[in-house]
Amino acid sequence: MTYSVEHWIDGGPTPGGGPPNPVVDPATGAQVGTVATADAAVVDQAVRGAAEAQRPWAATSLARRTEVMFRMRELVVQHTDELARVISREHGKTIADAVGEVGRGRETLDFVCGISAASKGEFTADASTGVDVHSLRQPLGVVAGITPFNFPAMVPFWMHPVAIATGNAFVLKPSERDPSASNLVARLYQQAGLPDGVFQVVHGGAEAVDALLTHAGVAAVSFVGSTPVARHVHRTATEHGKRVQALGGANNHAVVLPDADVEHAAKQLTAAAFGSAGERCMAVPVAVAVGPVAEPLVAALKARASALVVGPGDTAGTDMGPLITAGARQRVIDHVTAAVGAGADAVVDGRELVVAGHEQGYFVGPTVLDHVTTDMSAYCDEVFGPLLAVVRVETFDDALALVNASPFGNGAAIFTSSGAAARRFAHEVTAGMVGVNVPIPVPVAYYSFGGWKDSLFGDHHAHGPEAVRFYTRAKVVTTRWPGSAEAAASLSFPSTTG
Ligand code: NAD
């Protein structure tokens, strides 16, 4: 029995656009549903509806907006298991991992429950004689979010709670691979009391994205996905006069120094490399082993990676699910094969793994490659699969230079017991998010999330205080009331010392 996912426009499921796309369970390779594909007309309908709804929403008191966000937070808590099951079915990640994703996404709702404090302006009395000045931030209007398959709930949650709490309407274009979570979130917003039209969902692929990037009614675009598409989104949307933040791909390195706790590092790196089958923008696909730590580290990684249980995400006891598509599975296998052919040592090799009863699923087992060199595609490309490449270097300086030579700069981590080494790494590494004995340093929602270099195009990071600035624009009001203290009238350019 299959299902169909339609757009969510003006408060309910809405058909329209081109022929629907299949939705596939990656654990079986079988089609489980279809998803609508928006064209320019559907996008226009969603943006117009959002613009209608945005004006009264922006005029709604902060107290009322906060109340809606509080209710939404409670509804997301109540529906966490339902969301997690929907995510696991279409993405393949384990239920426990999906529950974690929903929890990290919900943190942004926690943050916006304090939006009245987070969006406060400033006031200066008597800036000049009888003159007061205050600043405020106002919503942009209709803003769009375009999101990737790997976090179908959390990444959109980085965007829409802040955009909506600050008085905007939000049009979401989620990944076509796992679309159902977005419609469930739309239903929860409706139950929370959000007026219809303030949160819209249009489904589809590049055609829907390009229609949003070029639509005159869209004021800003938040994008998260791969670097080539992030570049396209940034260029096209800025050319069309929009504010843009486009978060791209990653190839995060973790440096392990000889003074690190090797067991702790191996445990953390195993989770960071193989959690969600490596399909996380904050996964750690590269371990940089410095000097003599390489031998014990590789041995500990081998033991831990070999013990992981691979299977369908909704089955108890599974540590790691399938890749998202057959193509993604083949890409990982090809990178491993090329690296082994070029001299890398497959310490753990997941290429031949078959999960009994799920022979058509897109599974690859955890794979650890030792003696990887920087000219191998398994090192240079964003593999986005269950592959941990160990690169051996001699010194801390070599390791830092290697990390900083990467074109990506999302996250970076160091494992050490030296405060001085950790401090130097945190200051000198060219990445936006740094972990010290923490492999996946995804910031909590009241800080902001973002990378450097080819991992982010635009000025603002996602969620937290940077998102409040991204989704609002500044205004400064200078006031003088007749009858209050007043300097003598003059035709000269007004001076504040008058
Ligand atoms: P993707 O770039 O293929 O797709 C992202 C979104 O763009 C989807 O909604 C998709 O429909 C749309 N899209 C795809 N091709 C397009 C095109 N040619 N023109 C216009 N729109 C297009 O990414 P994905 O495979 O869904 O997700 C994985 C990627 O996302 C990885 O590179 C990962 O590192 C990255 N990612 C980055 C972050 C971060 O915070 N930097 C977070 C999560 C994922």
Boltz pocket constraint, residues with backbone or C-beta under 6 A from the ligand:
constraints:
  - pocket:
      binder: B
      contacts: [[A, 146], [A, 147], [A, 148], [A, 149], [A, 150], [A, 151], [A, 155], [A, 173], [A, 174], [A, 175], [A, 176], [A, 204], [A, 205], [A, 206], [A, 207], [A, 209], [A, 210], [A, 224], [A, 225], [A, 226], [A, 227], [A, 229], [A, 230], [A, 232], [A, 247], [A, 248], [A, 249], [A, 250], [A, 280], [A, 281], [A, 382], [A, 384], [A, 410], [A, 451], [A, 455]]
      max_distance: 6.0
